[in-house]
Amino acid sequence: MGVVFNGTLLTSYLTPPVGMALYYFMGIQRDVKTELLFRCVWPYVVLLVATLAIAIAVPDTVMVFVRTLMRTR
């Protein structure tokens, strides 16, 4: 549940209309246009949404790493 929540928050920080992370970046790099930045971020948003869909559809994928670490102890 926490992984899905955090992934959703990360996606919201990268997508318009809010896109707070994009506005932070534009504050650092003043010569980058807003349209260019929003266009460049879409591949990452698609990857995030696909990852969230997998995490929701198959919840065990999120816990594989944790379970593997717990078995080795």
Phi, psi and omega in degrees: 000318180293326179293317179294318179298312180293324176295322177294320177297318179298319178296321180292331178286344182255350186251147174291159005277343182281289174051049185303321180297326179291322178289328174298315180296320179293334176290331179277313180255094186286340183274000179270129179281150181299317182298319180295317181294318178294325178290323183286337184275345185299321177301323178291323178294319178298317178296319178297316180293321177296319178296319177296321179296319178294318180296326178283319183288321182231084186298336180294338179296332180288326186265001183301313182296317180295316179296323178295319178293323181291329179288332184282346181276000000 
